[in-house]
């Protein structure tokens, strides 16, 4: 069993930045591929970014490229999502996810999910 706890969401202005954190516990974090997803109001959940177990490989969706950066600290069992140049359309609930298979994350699935953190961007 894995527990994922997101934090760092909140209200920000367009053009601003937020940094999300996801603390993991319950199994060997350093063996998991980690990802961030989001679910805008009234829309389906969207893949945002993933990072390999070692942290050496990352992958971003088109909306995240150039603005979002995923990183991890295996010593702290934590994965981060730095979001810059935020837009009102970035408003969503952001979820942390863990999987042993990066393809699973890219297909929109995961072994474990966090409870989500709300991000609201005002114009």
Biopython code that builds the backbone (N, CA, C, O; Angstrom):
import numpy as np
from Bio.PDB.StructureBuilder import StructureBuilder

atoms = [
    (1, "UNK", "N", (0.844, -1.191, 0.000)),
    (1, "UNK", "CA", (0.000, 0.000, 0.000)),
    (1, "UNK", "C", (0.882, 1.244, 0.000)),
    (1, "UNK", "O", (1.896, 1.310, 0.695)),
    (2, "UNK", "N", (0.476, 2.213, -0.785)),
    (2, "UNK", "CA", (1.215, 3.467, -0.899)),
    (2, "UNK", "C", (0.284, 4.612, -0.547)),
    (2, "UNK", "O", (-0.869, 4.631, -0.978)),
    (3, "UNK", "N", (0.766, 5.549, 0.220)),
    (3, "UNK", "CA", (0.023, 6.756, 0.524)),
    (3, "UNK", "C", (0.732, 7.937, -0.136)),
    (3, "UNK", "O", (1.943, 8.109, -0.001)),
    (4, "UNK", "N", (-0.043, 8.736, -0.845)),
    (4, "UNK", "CA", (0.475, 9.919, -1.508)),
    (4, "UNK", "C", (-0.286, 11.138, -0.997)),
    (4, "UNK", "O", (-1.517, 11.151, -0.987)),
    (5, "UNK", "N", (0.441, 12.143, -0.580)),
    (5, "UNK", "CA", (-0.196, 13.331, -0.012)),
    (5, "UNK", "C", (0.331, 14.570, -0.706)),
    (5, "UNK", "O", (1.498, 14.932, -0.558)),
    (6, "UNK", "N", (-0.549, 15.222, -1.475)),
    (6, "UNK", "CA", (-0.172, 16.438, -2.174)),
    (6, "UNK", "C", (-0.322, 17.664, -1.266)),
    (6, "UNK", "O", (-1.127, 17.682, -0.335)),
    (7, "UNK", "N", (0.467, 18.663, -1.568)),
    (7, "UNK", "CA", (0.353, 19.950, -0.887)),
    (7, "UNK", "C", (0.874, 21.033, -1.819)),
    (7, "UNK", "O", (1.510, 20.742, -2.832)),
    (8, "UNK", "N", (0.599, 22.280, -1.469)),
    (8, "UNK", "CA", (1.133, 23.396, -2.238)),
    (8, "UNK", "C", (0.150, 24.052, -3.176)),
    (8, "UNK", "O", (0.477, 25.055, -3.810)),
    (9, "UNK", "N", (-1.059, 23.504, -3.280)),
    (9, "UNK", "CA", (-2.049, 24.151, -4.124)),
    (9, "UNK", "C", (-2.564, 25.423, -3.479)),
    (9, "UNK", "O", (-2.219, 25.745, -2.342)),
    (10, "UNK", "N", (-3.389, 26.136, -4.215)),
    (10, "UNK", "CA", (-3.957, 27.371, -3.689)),
    (10, "UNK", "C", (-4.350, 28.296, -4.801)),
    (10, "UNK", "O", (-4.553, 27.880, -5.941)),
    (11, "UNK", "N", (-4.455, 29.557, -4.458)),
    (11, "UNK", "CA", (-4.862, 30.589, -5.409)),
    (11, "UNK", "C", (-3.641, 31.388, -5.845)),
    (11, "UNK", "O", (-2.835, 31.808, -5.015)),
    (12, "UNK", "N", (-3.512, 31.594, -7.141)),
    (12, "UNK", "CA", (-2.435, 32.410, -7.678)),
    (12, "UNK", "C", (-2.970, 33.248, -8.830)),
    (12, "UNK", "O", (-4.017, 32.948, -9.402)),
    (13, "UNK", "N", (-2.245, 34.285, -9.154)),
    (13, "UNK", "CA", (-2.634, 35.129, -10.278)),
    (13, "UNK", "C", (-2.014, 34.613, -11.561)),
    (13, "UNK", "O", (-0.980, 33.945, -11.542)),
    (14, "UNK", "N", (-2.648, 34.926, -12.661)),
    (14, "UNK", "CA", (-2.087, 34.576, -13.963)),
    (14, "UNK", "C", (-0.680, 35.169, -14.093)),
    (14, "UNK", "O", (-0.439, 36.321, -13.732)),
    (15, "UNK", "N", (0.225, 34.368, -14.609)),
    (15, "UNK", "CA", (1.618, 34.779, -14.727)),
    (15, "UNK", "C", (2.469, 34.402, -13.533)),
    (15, "UNK", "O", (3.696, 34.499, -13.582)),
    (16, "UNK", "N", (1.829, 33.975, -12.469)),
    (16, "UNK", "CA", (2.538, 33.610, -11.253)),
    (16, "UNK", "C", (3.008, 32.165, -11.265)),
    (16, "UNK", "O", (2.954, 31.478, -12.285)),
    (17, "UNK", "N", (3.468, 31.728, -10.110)),
    (17, "UNK", "CA", (4.031, 30.388, -9.967)),
    (17, "UNK", "C", (3.481, 29.699, -8.725)),
    (17, "UNK", "O", (3.102, 30.340, -7.745)),
    (18, "UNK", "N", (3.451, 28.393, -8.797)),
    (18, "UNK", "CA", (3.145, 27.560, -7.636)),
    (18, "UNK", "C", (4.034, 26.326, -7.701)),
    (18, "UNK", "O", (4.425, 25.877, -8.778)),
    (19, "UNK", "N", (4.343, 25.793, -6.532)),
    (19, "UNK", "CA", (5.105, 24.549, -6.460)),
    (19, "UNK", "C", (4.309, 23.537, -5.671)),
    (19, "UNK", "O", (4.029, 23.732, -4.488)),
    (20, "UNK", "N", (3.950, 22.462, -6.329)),
    (20, "UNK", "CA", (3.241, 21.372, -5.679)),
    (20, "UNK", "C", (4.240, 20.337, -5.176)),
    (20, "UNK", "O", (5.279, 20.103, -5.793)),
    (21, "UNK", "N", (3.910, 19.730, -4.057)),
    (21, "UNK", "CA", (4.709, 18.662, -3.499)),
    (21, "UNK", "C", (3.830, 17.446, -3.280)),
    (21, "UNK", "O", (2.628, 17.571, -3.050)),
    (22, "UNK", "N", (4.433, 16.271, -3.351)),
    (22, "UNK", "CA", (3.720, 15.025, -3.086)),
    (22, "UNK", "C", (4.643, 14.137, -2.267)),
    (22, "UNK", "O", (5.679, 13.677, -2.749)),
    (23, "UNK", "N", (4.251, 13.906, -1.025)),
    (23, "UNK", "CA", (5.020, 13.053, -0.131)),
    (23, "UNK", "C", (4.475, 11.637, -0.203)),
    (23, "UNK", "O", (3.270, 11.418, -0.085)),
    (24, "UNK", "N", (5.375, 10.674, -0.398)),
    (24, "UNK", "CA", (4.982, 9.280, -0.558)),
    (24, "UNK", "C", (5.455, 8.449, 0.617)),
    (24, "UNK", "O", (6.501, 8.712, 1.209)),
    (25, "UNK", "N", (4.672, 7.452, 0.940)),
    (25, "UNK", "CA", (5.063, 6.512, 1.983)),
    (25, "UNK", "C", (4.448, 5.161, 1.677)),
    (25, "UNK", "O", (3.442, 5.078, 0.973)),
    (26, "UNK", "N", (5.040, 4.115, 2.197)),
    (26, "UNK", "CA", (4.424, 2.802, 2.133)),
    (26, "UNK", "C", (5.123, 1.782, 1.270)),
    (26, "UNK", "O", (4.925, 0.584, 1.469)),
    (27, "UNK", "N", (5.937, 2.208, 0.311)),
    (27, "UNK", "CA", (6.741, 1.234, -0.419)),
    (27, "UNK", "C", (7.949, 1.971, -0.959)),
    (27, "UNK", "O", (8.084, 3.178, -0.756)),
    (28, "UNK", "N", (8.813, 1.273, -1.632)),
    (28, "UNK", "CA", (10.078, 1.854, -2.052)),
    (28, "UNK", "C", (9.845, 2.931, -3.100)),
    (28, "UNK", "O", (9.662, 2.641, -4.282)),
    (29, "UNK", "N", (9.854, 4.175, -2.645)),
    (29, "UNK", "CA", (9.582, 5.308, -3.523)),
    (29, "UNK", "C", (10.550, 5.348, -4.680)),
    (29, "UNK", "O", (10.162, 5.676, -5.802)),
    (30, "UNK", "N", (11.785, 5.024, -4.433)),
    (30, "UNK", "CA", (12.814, 5.154, -5.464)),
    (30, "UNK", "C", (12.650, 4.146, -6.593)),
    (30, "UNK", "O", (13.380, 4.214, -7.582)),
    (31, "UNK", "N", (11.713, 3.216, -6.470)),
    (31, "UNK", "CA", (11.437, 2.255, -7.537)),
    (31, "UNK", "C", (10.253, 2.666, -8.396)),
    (31, "UNK", "O", (9.993, 2.045, -9.426)),
    (32, "UNK", "N", (9.535, 3.698, -7.988)),
    (32, "UNK", "CA", (8.314, 4.110, -8.674)),
    (32, "UNK", "C", (8.563, 5.210, -9.685)),
    (32, "UNK", "O", (9.342, 6.131, -9.442)),
    (33, "UNK", "N", (7.899, 5.108, -10.814)),
    (33, "UNK", "CA", (7.738, 6.246, -11.710)),
    (33, "UNK", "C", (6.641, 7.109, -11.095)),
    (33, "UNK", "O", (5.610, 6.595, -10.664)),
    (34, "UNK", "N", (6.860, 8.388, -11.058)),
    (34, "UNK", "CA", (5.888, 9.298, -10.457)),
    (34, "UNK", "C", (5.340, 10.237, -11.517)),
    (34, "UNK", "O", (6.017, 10.578, -12.487)),
    (35, "UNK", "N", (4.105, 10.641, -11.308)),
    (35, "UNK", "CA", (3.492, 11.538, -12.274)),
    (35, "UNK", "C", (2.551, 12.528, -11.625)),
    (35, "UNK", "O", (2.126, 12.363, -10.482)),
    (36, "UNK", "N", (2.237, 13.559, -12.387)),
    (36, "UNK", "CA", (1.231, 14.544, -11.999)),
    (36, "UNK", "C", (0.152, 14.564, -13.069)),
    (36, "UNK", "O", (0.437, 14.553, -14.267)),
    (37, "UNK", "N", (-1.073, 14.592, -12.616)),
    (37, "UNK", "CA", (-2.238, 14.721, -13.477)),
    (37, "UNK", "C", (-3.047, 15.912, -12.977)),
    (37, "UNK", "O", (-2.817, 16.425, -11.882)),
    (38, "UNK", "N", (-3.991, 16.337, -13.797)),
    (38, "UNK", "CA", (-4.898, 17.383, -13.343)),
    (38, "UNK", "C", (-6.283, 17.132, -13.905)),
    (38, "UNK", "O", (-6.438, 16.480, -14.937)),
    (39, "UNK", "N", (-7.279, 17.651, -13.225)),
    (39, "UNK", "CA", (-8.654, 17.545, -13.694)),
    (39, "UNK", "C", (-9.300, 18.916, -13.601)),
    (39, "UNK", "O", (-9.701, 19.340, -12.518)),
    (40, "UNK", "N", (-9.404, 19.618, -14.736)),
    (40, "UNK", "CA", (-10.074, 20.920, -14.748)),
    (40, "UNK", "C", (-11.571, 20.756, -14.481)),
    (40, "UNK", "O", (-12.104, 19.660, -14.655)),
    (41, "UNK", "N", (-12.245, 21.798, -14.070)),
    (41, "UNK", "CA", (-13.683, 21.697, -13.799)),
    (41, "UNK", "C", (-14.449, 21.229, -15.023)),
    (41, "UNK", "O", (-14.309, 21.799, -16.105)),
    (42, "UNK", "N", (-15.250, 20.202, -14.856)),
    (42, "UNK", "CA", (-16.089, 19.701, -15.935)),
    (42, "UNK", "C", (-15.367, 18.924, -17.012)),
    (42, "UNK", "O", (-15.955, 18.580, -18.037)),
    (43, "UNK", "N", (-14.087, 18.644, -16.784)),
    (43, "UNK", "CA", (-13.318, 17.926, -17.809)),
    (43, "UNK", "C", (-12.738, 16.629, -17.242)),
    (43, "UNK", "O", (-12.745, 16.400, -16.033)),
    (44, "UNK", "N", (-12.241, 15.796, -18.144)),
    (44, "UNK", "CA", (-11.611, 14.562, -17.712)),
    (44, "UNK", "C", (-10.200, 14.833, -17.180)),
    (44, "UNK", "O", (-9.597, 15.869, -17.460)),
    (45, "UNK", "N", (-9.711, 13.897, -16.428)),
    (45, "UNK", "CA", (-8.360, 13.988, -15.900)),
    (45, "UNK", "C", (-7.336, 13.961, -17.039)),
    (45, "UNK", "O", (-7.480, 13.207, -18.002)),
    (46, "UNK", "N", (-6.312, 14.788, -16.913)),
    (46, "UNK", "CA", (-5.282, 14.936, -17.947)),
    (46, "UNK", "C", (-3.909, 14.619, -17.365)),
    (46, "UNK", "O", (-3.592, 15.006, -16.241)),
    (47, "UNK", "N", (-3.113, 13.917, -18.138)),
    (47, "UNK", "CA", (-1.716, 13.695, -17.767)),
    (47, "UNK", "C", (-0.949, 14.999, -17.922)),
    (47, "UNK", "O", (-1.123, 15.711, -18.911)),
    (48, "UNK", "N", (-0.096, 15.317, -16.942)),
    (48, "UNK", "CA", (0.711, 16.538, -17.017)),
    (48, "UNK", "C", (2.189, 16.225, -17.208)),
    (48, "UNK", "O", (2.824, 16.739, -18.128)),
    (49, "UNK", "N", (2.730, 15.387, -16.344)),
    (49, "UNK", "CA", (4.171, 15.129, -16.398)),
    (49, "UNK", "C", (4.496, 13.843, -15.661)),
    (49, "UNK", "O", (3.748, 13.415, -14.783)),
    (50, "UNK", "N", (5.617, 13.227, -16.023)),
    (50, "UNK", "CA", (6.099, 12.052, -15.303)),
    (50, "UNK", "C", (7.612, 12.131, -15.164)),
    (50, "UNK", "O", (8.292, 12.844, -15.901)),
    (51, "UNK", "N", (8.110, 11.383, -14.205)),
    (51, "UNK", "CA", (9.546, 11.349, -13.958)),
    (51, "UNK", "C", (9.936, 9.917, -13.605)),
    (51, "UNK", "O", (9.240, 9.233, -12.856)),
    (52, "UNK", "N", (11.056, 9.485, -14.158)),
    (52, "UNK", "CA", (11.510, 8.118, -13.932)),
    (52, "UNK", "C", (11.935, 7.915, -12.475)),
    (52, "UNK", "O", (12.085, 8.874, -11.718)),
    (53, "UNK", "N", (12.122, 6.670, -12.107)),
    (53, "UNK", "CA", (12.494, 6.342, -10.732)),
    (53, "UNK", "C", (13.810, 7.014, -10.330)),
    (53, "UNK", "O", (13.968, 7.460, -9.193)),
    (54, "UNK", "N", (14.732, 7.081, -11.257)),
    (54, "UNK", "CA", (16.032, 7.697, -10.966)),
    (54, "UNK", "C", (15.982, 9.220, -11.013)),
    (54, "UNK", "O", (16.851, 9.899, -10.467)),
    (55, "UNK", "N", (14.953, 9.744, -11.674)),
    (55, "UNK", "CA", (14.851, 11.187, -11.854)),
    (55, "UNK", "C", (15.548, 11.698, -13.098)),
    (55, "UNK", "O", (15.552, 12.901, -13.359)),
    (56, "UNK", "N", (16.134, 10.803, -13.863)),
    (56, "UNK", "CA", (16.923, 11.232, -15.021)),
    (56, "UNK", "C", (16.077, 11.482, -16.262)),
    (56, "UNK", "O", (16.496, 12.200, -17.170)),
    (57, "UNK", "N", (14.894, 10.892, -16.302)),
    (57, "UNK", "CA", (14.047, 11.031, -17.483)),
    (57, "UNK", "C", (12.719, 11.656, -17.091)),
    (57, "UNK", "O", (12.088, 11.253, -16.114)),
    (58, "UNK", "N", (12.311, 12.636, -17.861)),
    (58, "UNK", "CA", (11.024, 13.287, -17.633)),
    (58, "UNK", "C", (10.240, 13.340, -18.935)),
    (58, "UNK", "O", (10.803, 13.247, -20.025)),
    (59, "UNK", "N", (8.933, 13.492, -18.796)),
    (59, "UNK", "CA", (8.063, 13.582, -19.962)),
    (59, "UNK", "C", (6.933, 14.522, -19.615)),
    (59, "UNK", "O", (6.387, 14.481, -18.513)),
    (60, "UNK", "N", (6.582, 15.385, -20.581)),
    (60, "UNK", "CA", (5.552, 16.397, -20.333)),
    (60, "UNK", "C", (4.494, 16.354, -21.419)),
    (60, "UNK", "O", (4.767, 16.035, -22.576)),
    (61, "UNK", "N", (3.291, 16.681, -21.014)),
    (61, "UNK", "CA", (2.241, 16.906, -21.997)),
    (61, "UNK", "C", (2.493, 18.253, -22.662)),
    (61, "UNK", "O", (3.299, 19.056, -22.190)),
    (62, "UNK", "N", (1.800, 18.480, -23.747)),
    (62, "UNK", "CA", (2.028, 19.717, -24.497)),
    (62, "UNK", "C", (1.738, 20.950, -23.654)),
    (62, "UNK", "O", (2.464, 21.940, -23.749)),
    (63, "UNK", "N", (0.700, 20.915, -22.835)),
    (63, "UNK", "CA", (0.353, 22.113, -22.073)),
    (63, "UNK", "C", (1.372, 22.398, -20.969)),
    (63, "UNK", "O", (1.460, 23.525, -20.482)),
    (64, "UNK", "N", (2.131, 21.393, -20.580)),
    (64, "UNK", "CA", (3.090, 21.563, -19.498)),
    (64, "UNK", "C", (4.499, 21.923, -19.989)),
    (64, "UNK", "O", (5.298, 22.488, -19.242)),
    (65, "UNK", "N", (4.788, 21.596, -21.226)),
    (65, "UNK", "CA", (6.136, 21.835, -21.757)),
    (65, "UNK", "C", (6.515, 23.301, -21.680)),
    (65, "UNK", "O", (5.753, 24.175, -22.093)),
    (66, "UNK", "N", (7.688, 23.558, -21.153)),
    (66, "UNK", "CA", (8.198, 24.917, -21.092)),
    (66, "UNK", "C", (7.712, 25.731, -19.906)),
    (66, "UNK", "O", (8.281, 26.781, -19.610)),
    (67, "UNK", "N", (6.674, 25.271, -19.222)),
    (67, "UNK", "CA", (6.136, 26.007, -18.064)),
    (67, "UNK", "C", (6.211, 25.209, -16.774)),
    (67, "UNK", "O", (6.418, 25.785, -15.706)),
    (68, "UNK", "N", (6.049, 23.898, -16.852)),
    (68, "UNK", "CA", (6.057, 23.034, -15.678)),
    (68, "UNK", "C", (7.352, 22.238, -15.641)),
    (68, "UNK", "O", (7.898, 21.865, -16.679)),
    (69, "UNK", "N", (7.836, 21.981, -14.420)),
    (69, "UNK", "CA", (9.012, 21.145, -14.238)),
    (69, "UNK", "C", (8.738, 20.141, -13.138)),
    (69, "UNK", "O", (8.397, 20.507, -12.014)),
    (70, "UNK", "N", (8.894, 18.855, -13.479)),
    (70, "UNK", "CA", (8.728, 17.808, -12.484)),
    (70, "UNK", "C", (10.109, 17.406, -11.980)),
    (70, "UNK", "O", (11.065, 17.327, -12.752)),
    (71, "UNK", "N", (10.201, 17.155, -10.684)),
    (71, "UNK", "CA", (11.461, 16.729, -10.092)),
    (71, "UNK", "C", (11.137, 15.838, -8.893)),
    (71, "UNK", "O", (9.991, 15.752, -8.452)),
    (72, "UNK", "N", (12.164, 15.185, -8.382)),
    (72, "UNK", "CA", (11.944, 14.304, -7.238)),
    (72, "UNK", "C", (13.185, 14.307, -6.355)),
    (72, "UNK", "O", (14.303, 14.556, -6.804)),
    (73, "UNK", "N", (12.940, 14.022, -5.093)),
    (73, "UNK", "CA", (14.014, 13.856, -4.115)),
    (73, "UNK", "C", (13.780, 12.501, -3.455)),
    (73, "UNK", "O", (12.939, 12.376, -2.564)),
    (74, "UNK", "N", (14.517, 11.500, -3.888)),
    (74, "UNK", "CA", (14.293, 10.148, -3.375)),
    (74, "UNK", "C", (14.677, 10.027, -1.903)),
    (74, "UNK", "O", (14.162, 9.157, -1.201)),
    (75, "UNK", "N", (15.558, 10.873, -1.436)),
    (75, "UNK", "CA", (15.916, 10.843, -0.015)),
    (75, "UNK", "C", (14.759, 11.326, 0.858)),
    (75, "UNK", "O", (14.652, 10.947, 2.024)),
    (76, "UNK", "N", (13.898, 12.165, 0.284)),
    (76, "UNK", "CA", (12.752, 12.699, 1.029)),
    (76, "UNK", "C", (11.436, 12.055, 0.609)),
    (76, "UNK", "O", (10.372, 12.429, 1.104)),
    (77, "UNK", "N", (11.508, 11.083, -0.307)),
    (77, "UNK", "CA", (10.291, 10.422, -0.796)),
    (77, "UNK", "C", (9.261, 11.434, -1.285)),
    (77, "UNK", "O", (8.071, 11.324, -0.987)),
    (78, "UNK", "N", (9.733, 12.408, -2.030)),
    (78, "UNK", "CA", (8.863, 13.505, -2.459)),
    (78, "UNK", "C", (9.077, 13.812, -3.930)),
    (78, "UNK", "O", (10.203, 13.805, -4.429)),
    (79, "UNK", "N", (7.984, 14.080, -4.606)),
    (79, "UNK", "CA", (8.029, 14.533, -5.992)),
    (79, "UNK", "C", (7.403, 15.924, -6.043)),
    (79, "UNK", "O", (6.481, 16.231, -5.287)),
    (80, "UNK", "N", (7.911, 16.750, -6.937)),
    (80, "UNK", "CA", (7.481, 18.141, -7.021)),
    (80, "UNK", "C", (6.986, 18.472, -8.424)),
    (80, "UNK", "O", (7.355, 17.825, -9.405)),
    (81, "UNK", "N", (6.153, 19.484, -8.490)),
    (81, "UNK", "CA", (5.771, 20.052, -9.779)),
    (81, "UNK", "C", (5.860, 21.567, -9.653)),
    (81, "UNK", "O", (5.027, 22.200, -9.004)),
    (82, "UNK", "N", (6.869, 22.131, -10.273)),
    (82, "UNK", "CA", (7.021, 23.581, -10.317)),
    (82, "UNK", "C", (6.249, 24.099, -11.512)),
    (82, "UNK", "O", (6.505, 23.688, -12.644)),
    (83, "UNK", "N", (5.313, 24.990, -11.274)),
    (83, "UNK", "CA", (4.464, 25.525, -12.333)),
    (83, "UNK", "C", (4.694, 27.025, -12.446)),
    (83, "UNK", "O", (4.484, 27.769, -11.488)),
    (84, "UNK", "N", (5.117, 27.452, -13.602)),
    (84, "UNK", "CA", (5.398, 28.862, -13.858)),
    (84, "UNK", "C", (4.491, 29.398, -14.954)),
    (84, "UNK", "O", (3.850, 28.640, -15.682)),
    (85, "UNK", "N", (4.451, 30.696, -15.054)),
    (85, "UNK", "CA", (3.644, 31.384, -16.071)),
    (85, "UNK", "C", (2.237, 30.786, -16.096)),
    (85, "UNK", "O", (1.734, 30.381, -17.144)),
    (86, "UNK", "N", (1.631, 30.742, -14.947)),
    (86, "UNK", "CA", (0.327, 30.090, -14.814)),
    (86, "UNK", "C", (-0.752, 30.858, -15.559)),
    (86, "UNK", "O", (-0.717, 32.084, -15.665)),
    (87, "UNK", "N", (-1.708, 30.100, -16.069)),
    (87, "UNK", "CA", (-2.824, 30.645, -16.832)),
    (87, "UNK", "C", (-4.134, 30.246, -16.160)),
    (87, "UNK", "O", (-4.180, 29.255, -15.431)),
    (88, "UNK", "N", (-5.188, 31.004, -16.400)),
    (88, "UNK", "CA", (-6.480, 30.615, -15.816)),
    (88, "UNK", "C", (-6.899, 29.194, -16.209)),
    (88, "UNK", "O", (-7.563, 28.507, -15.433)),
    (89, "UNK", "N", (-6.516, 28.756, -17.401)),
    (89, "UNK", "CA", (-6.878, 27.399, -17.822)),
    (89, "UNK", "C", (-6.088, 26.317, -17.092)),
    (89, "UNK", "O", (-6.357, 25.130, -17.278)),
    (90, "UNK", "N", (-5.132, 26.701, -16.277)),
    (90, "UNK", "CA", (-4.442, 25.740, -15.429)),
    (90, "UNK", "C", (-5.240, 25.419, -14.163)),
    (90, "UNK", "O", (-4.853, 24.547, -13.385)),
    (91, "UNK", "N", (-6.339, 26.117, -13.964)),
    (91, "UNK", "CA", (-7.193, 25.840, -12.816)),
    (91, "UNK", "C", (-7.696, 24.405, -12.870)),
    (91, "UNK", "O", (-8.307, 23.990, -13.854)),
    (92, "UNK", "N", (-7.436, 23.651, -11.808)),
    (92, "UNK", "CA", (-7.775, 22.229, -11.790)),
    (92, "UNK", "C", (-7.438, 21.653, -10.427)),
    (92, "UNK", "O", (-6.771, 22.292, -9.613)),
    (93, "UNK", "N", (-7.904, 20.451, -10.194)),
    (93, "UNK", "CA", (-7.398, 19.653, -9.082)),
    (93, "UNK", "C", (-6.203, 18.872, -9.612)),
    (93, "UNK", "O", (-6.299, 18.182, -10.627)),
    (94, "UNK", "N", (-5.096, 18.986, -8.926)),
    (94, "UNK", "CA", (-3.861, 18.315, -9.347)),
    (94, "UNK", "C", (-3.623, 17.087, -8.479)),
    (94, "UNK", "O", (-3.684, 17.147, -7.251)),
    (95, "UNK", "N", (-3.349, 15.975, -9.148)),
    (95, "UNK", "CA", (-3.168, 14.697, -8.478)),
    (95, "UNK", "C", (-1.749, 14.173, -8.705)),
    (95, "UNK", "O", (-1.184, 14.295, -9.791)),
    (96, "UNK", "N", (-1.213, 13.605, -7.677)),
    (96, "UNK", "CA", (0.050, 12.882, -7.739)),
    (96, "UNK", "C", (-0.282, 11.411, -7.960)),
    (96, "UNK", "O", (-1.292, 10.915, -7.461)),
    (97, "UNK", "N", (0.569, 10.715, -8.709)),
    (97, "UNK", "CA", (0.323, 9.310, -8.992)),
    (97, "UNK", "C", (1.632, 8.542, -9.008)),
    (97, "UNK", "O", (2.694, 9.091, -9.302)),
    (98, "UNK", "N", (1.532, 7.259, -8.684)),
    (98, "UNK", "CA", (2.710, 6.389, -8.658)),
    (98, "UNK", "C", (2.430, 5.122, -9.436)),
    (98, "UNK", "O", (1.319, 4.593, -9.404)),
    (99, "UNK", "N", (3.448, 4.637, -10.137)),
    (99, "UNK", "CA", (3.327, 3.391, -10.878)),
    (99, "UNK", "C", (4.705, 2.779, -11.036)),
    (99, "UNK", "O", (5.716, 3.474, -10.938)),
    (100, "UNK", "N", (4.743, 1.484, -11.279)),
    (100, "UNK", "CA", (6.030, 0.830, -11.562)),
    (100, "UNK", "C", (6.342, 0.892, -13.056)),
    (100, "UNK", "O", (7.464, 0.605, -13.474)),
    (101, "UNK", "N", (5.346, 1.267, -13.857)),
    (101, "UNK", "CA", (5.468, 1.255, -15.310)),
    (101, "UNK", "C", (5.146, 2.653, -15.842)),
    (101, "UNK", "O", (4.030, 3.139, -15.656)),
    (102, "UNK", "N", (6.109, 3.303, -16.499)),
    (102, "UNK", "CA", (5.855, 4.669, -16.968)),
    (102, "UNK", "C", (4.779, 4.698, -18.039)),
    (102, "UNK", "O", (4.072, 5.697, -18.168)),
    (103, "UNK", "N", (4.638, 3.628, -18.810)),
    (103, "UNK", "CA", (3.598, 3.598, -19.842)),
    (103, "UNK", "C", (2.210, 3.642, -19.215)),
    (103, "UNK", "O", (1.273, 4.195, -19.791)),
    (104, "UNK", "N", (2.093, 3.062, -18.048)),
    (104, "UNK", "CA", (0.808, 3.088, -17.355)),
    (104, "UNK", "C", (0.412, 4.529, -17.054)),
    (104, "UNK", "O", (-0.740, 4.913, -17.254)),
    (105, "UNK", "N", (1.365, 5.325, -16.574)),
    (105, "UNK", "CA", (1.063, 6.726, -16.315)),
    (105, "UNK", "C", (0.706, 7.453, -17.602)),
    (105, "UNK", "O", (-0.247, 8.231, -17.630)),
    (106, "UNK", "N", (1.447, 7.212, -18.644)),
    (106, "UNK", "CA", (1.195, 7.913, -19.904)),
    (106, "UNK", "C", (-0.155, 7.553, -20.483)),
    (106, "UNK", "O", (-0.745, 8.342, -21.220)),
    (107, "UNK", "N", (-0.654, 6.364, -20.156)),
    (107, "UNK", "CA", (-1.979, 5.959, -20.626)),
    (107, "UNK", "C", (-3.072, 6.480, -19.720)),
    (107, "UNK", "O", (-4.254, 6.248, -19.972)),
    (108, "UNK", "N", (-2.690, 7.185, -18.664)),
    (108, "UNK", "CA", (-3.691, 7.798, -17.804)),
    (108, "UNK", "C", (-4.068, 6.976, -16.586)),
    (108, "UNK", "O", (-5.041, 7.283, -15.897)),
    (109, "UNK", "N", (-3.308, 5.946, -16.325)),
    (109, "UNK", "CA", (-3.604, 5.098, -15.184)),
    (109, "UNK", "C", (-2.442, 5.142, -14.196)),
    (109, "UNK", "O", (-1.391, 5.717, -14.479)),
    (110, "UNK", "N", (-2.648, 4.526, -13.030)),
    (110, "UNK", "CA", (-1.601, 4.518, -12.010)),
    (110, "UNK", "C", (-1.897, 3.413, -11.006)),
    (110, "UNK", "O", (-3.019, 2.913, -10.922)),
    (111, "UNK", "N", (-0.881, 3.045, -10.253)),
    (111, "UNK", "CA", (-1.092, 2.077, -9.178)),
    (111, "UNK", "C", (-1.720, 2.751, -7.959)),
    (111, "UNK", "O", (-2.546, 2.163, -7.261)),
    (112, "UNK", "N", (-1.311, 3.992, -7.720)),
    (112, "UNK", "CA", (-1.797, 4.728, -6.552)),
    (112, "UNK", "C", (-1.985, 6.194, -6.916)),
    (112, "UNK", "O", (-1.275, 6.750, -7.753)),
    (113, "UNK", "N", (-2.974, 6.801, -6.252)),
    (113, "UNK", "CA", (-3.300, 8.212, -6.460)),
    (113, "UNK", "C", (-3.322, 8.949, -5.132)),
    (113, "UNK", "O", (-3.669, 8.381, -4.097)),
    (114, "UNK", "N", (-2.951, 10.214, -5.176)),
    (114, "UNK", "CA", (-3.170, 11.075, -4.030)),
    (114, "UNK", "C", (-4.593, 11.584, -4.019)),
    (114, "UNK", "O", (-5.386, 11.275, -4.908)),
    (115, "UNK", "N", (-4.910, 12.371, -2.998)),
    (115, "UNK", "CA", (-6.280, 12.870, -2.853)),
    (115, "UNK", "C", (-6.524, 14.135, -3.663)),
    (115, "UNK", "O", (-7.670, 14.545, -3.843)),
    (116, "UNK", "N", (-5.471, 14.748, -4.145)),
    (116, "UNK", "CA", (-5.592, 15.930, -4.987)),
    (116, "UNK", "C", (-5.439, 17.224, -4.215)),
    (116, "UNK", "O", (-5.729, 17.294, -3.021)),
    (117, "UNK", "N", (-4.979, 18.248, -4.919)),
    (117, "UNK", "CA", (-4.863, 19.586, -4.339)),
    (117, "UNK", "C", (-5.391, 20.595, -5.359)),
    (117, "UNK", "O", (-5.062, 20.530, -6.543)),
    (118, "UNK", "N", (-6.205, 21.516, -4.884)),
    (118, "UNK", "CA", (-6.846, 22.476, -5.786)),
    (118, "UNK", "C", (-5.887, 23.598, -6.142)),
    (118, "UNK", "O", (-5.228, 24.174, -5.277)),
    (119, "UNK", "N", (-5.823, 23.892, -7.423)),
    (119, "UNK", "CA", (-5.070, 25.038, -7.930)),
    (119, "UNK", "C", (-6.055, 25.933, -8.669)),
    (119, "UNK", "O", (-6.747, 25.486, -9.584)),
    (120, "UNK", "N", (-6.112, 27.189, -8.269)),
    (120, "UNK", "CA", (-7.013, 28.150, -8.900)),
    (120, "UNK", "C", (-6.203, 29.356, -9.347)),
    (120, "UNK", "O", (-5.500, 29.981, -8.553)),
    (121, "UNK", "N", (-6.314, 29.670, -10.631)),
    (121, "UNK", "CA", (-5.557, 30.782, -11.204)),
    (121, "UNK", "C", (-6.530, 31.862, -11.635)),
    (121, "UNK", "O", (-7.423, 31.629, -12.450)),
    (122, "UNK", "N", (-6.345, 33.035, -11.080)),
    (122, "UNK", "CA", (-7.218, 34.158, -11.413)),
    (122, "UNK", "C", (-6.597, 35.000, -12.525)),
    (122, "UNK", "O", (-5.376, 35.112, -12.634)),
    (123, "UNK", "N", (-7.453, 35.579, -13.333)),
    (123, "UNK", "CA", (-6.970, 36.395, -14.466)),
    (123, "UNK", "C", (-6.751, 37.838, -14.065)),
    (123, "UNK", "O", (-6.348, 38.655, -14.893)),
]
sb = StructureBuilder()
sb.init_structure("model")
sb.init_model(0)
sb.init_chain("A")
sb.init_seg("    ")
for serial, (resi, resn, name, xyz) in enumerate(atoms, 1):
    if name == "N":
        sb.init_residue(resn, " ", resi, " ")
    sb.init_atom(name, np.array(xyz, "f"), 0.0, 1.0, " ", f" {name:<3s}", serial, name[0])
structure = sb.get_structure()
